């Protein structure tokens, strides 16, 4: 009789640790983080604050937890393969979605706006939506979780939502 998979597997544990570490980093940066009532592919909704004041700007976050960050980096890019259905799901959102690849061992990671990842894929692999392969996004290693990296994220989120509020 085949054994049943563990409910709280190593992958599930790693995912939980990664989410907790990313939540902690956003909180230390001064942003409020909320868990959606239902997990339909987004781990957090982040409320952007600036100097302790609400901005009214929110974005979604999907965290992918790993333990081999530095082996995935080639040149100035971190590569990560995703499910096509997830990228197609997120590209339909009105608010920005940020993909975070987070290493639970070294407690650091990189981020990319899904709209930029999709634009990059459209340029490199125009048929990625119908290829039936897991498309690989390439995340700039400059998109870190340092204060400067998160300030850059704040600016990219601002540019992304500007058409929504105009």
C-alpha positions in Angstrom: 0.0 0.0 0.0 1.5 3.3 -1.0 2.2 5.8 1.7 0.2 9.0 1.8 2.1 12.3 1.3 2.9 14.2 4.5 0.4 17.1 5.1 3.2 19.3 6.5 6.0 18.3 4.1 9.5 19.9 3.9 8.3 22.0 0.9 5.3 23.2 2.8 7.5 24.1 5.8 10.0 25.9 3.6 7.2 27.9 2.0 5.8 28.9 5.4 9.2 30.0 6.6 9.8 32.0 3.4 6.5 33.8 3.7 7.2 34.6 7.3 10.6 36.0 6.5 9.3 38.2 3.7 6.4 39.5 5.8 8.9 40.4 8.5 11.1 42.3 6.0 8.2 44.3 4.5 7.1 45.1 8.1 10.5 46.3 9.1 10.5 48.5 6.0 7.3 50.1 7.3 4.7 48.5 5.1 1.6 46.8 6.4 1.1 43.2 5.2 -2.2 41.3 5.2 -3.0 37.7 4.3 -5.9 37.3 1.9 -8.9 35.5 3.3 -8.5 32.8 0.6 -5.1 31.8 -0.9 -5.9 31.7 -4.6 -2.3 32.2 -5.7 -1.3 35.4 -3.8 0.4 35.1 -0.4 0.0 38.8 0.7 -1.6 42.1 0.0 0.9 44.8 0.9 -0.2 48.3 1.9 2.5 50.8 0.9 3.2 53.4 3.6 5.7 56.2 3.4 7.2 57.7 6.5 4.5 56.2 8.7 1.6 57.5 6.5 -0.7 55.5 4.3 -0.4 56.1 0.6 -3.6 54.2 -0.4 -1.5 52.0 -2.8 -1.6 48.2 -2.5 0.0 45.4 -4.3 -0.1 41.6 -4.2 2.9 39.3 -3.5 3.6 35.7 -4.4 6.5 34.2 -2.5 8.5 31.3 -3.9 10.8 29.8 -1.2 14.0 28.2 -2.2 17.3 27.2 -0.5 19.7 27.7 -3.4 19.6 31.3 -4.4 23.2 31.7 -5.4 23.2 28.6 -7.7 20.3 30.1 -9.6 22.1 33.3 -10.4 23.7 33.6 -13.8 25.4 37.0 -14.5 23.0 39.6 -13.2 19.8 37.5 -13.3 18.1 35.0 -11.1 16.2 32.4 -13.1 13.0 30.8 -11.8 10.5 28.6 -13.7 6.8 29.2 -13.1 3.5 27.6 -14.1 2.0 29.3 -17.1 -1.4 29.4 -15.6 -0.1 31.4 -12.6 1.5 34.1 -14.8 -1.7 34.3 -16.9 -3.8 34.6 -13.8 -1.6 37.4 -12.4 -1.3 39.4 -15.6 -5.1 40.0 -15.5 -4.9 41.8 -12.1 -5.6 45.5 -12.0 -3.2 46.0 -9.1 0.5 45.0 -9.4 1.6 41.6 -8.5 5.2 41.1 -7.2 6.9 37.8 -7.6 9.4 37.2 -4.8 12.0 34.4 -4.9 13.2 34.1 -1.3 16.1 31.9 0.1 15.1 30.7 3.6 18.7 29.8 4.4 20.4 33.1 3.7 17.2 35.2 4.4 17.4 37.2 1.2 15.7 37.3 -2.2 14.9 39.1 -5.4 11.6 40.5 -6.7 10.1 41.4 -10.1 6.7 42.9 -11.0 4.7 40.2 -12.9 3.9 42.8 -15.7 7.7 43.1 -16.3 8.2 39.4 -16.2 5.4 38.9 -18.7 6.8 41.6 -21.0 10.2 40.0 -20.8 8.7 36.6 -21.7 6.6 38.1 -24.6 9.9 39.4 -26.0 12.0 36.3 -25.5 9.3 33.6 -26.1 6.2 35.0 -27.8 4.4 31.7 -27.6 5.1 31.1 -23.9 1.3 31.1 -23.0 0.7 28.1 -25.3 4.0 26.2 -25.2 2.9 23.8 -22.4 6.3 24.4 -20.7 7.1 26.2 -17.5 8.3 29.6 -18.6 11.4 30.9 -16.9 11.5 34.5 -15.6 14.7 36.3 -15.2 14.8 38.6 -12.2 17.5 41.3 -11.9 19.7 40.6 -9.0 19.6 44.4 -8.2 16.0 43.9 -7.1 16.9 43.0 -3.6 15.3 43.4 -0.2 17.8 46.0 1.0 16.2 49.4 1.9 17.4 50.7 -1.5 15.9 47.7 -3.3 12.6 48.1 -1.6 12.6 51.9 -2.3 13.0 50.9 -6.0 10.1 48.5 -5.6 8.0 51.4 -4.2 8.9 53.5 -7.2 8.0 50.7 -9.7 4.7 50.1 -7.9 4.0 53.9 -8.1 4.7 53.9 -11.9 2.6 50.8 -12.3 -0.5 52.1 -10.5 -0.3 55.7 -11.9 -2.6 54.9 -14.9 -5.2 53.5 -12.4 -5.4 56.7 -10.4 -5.2 59.2 -13.3 
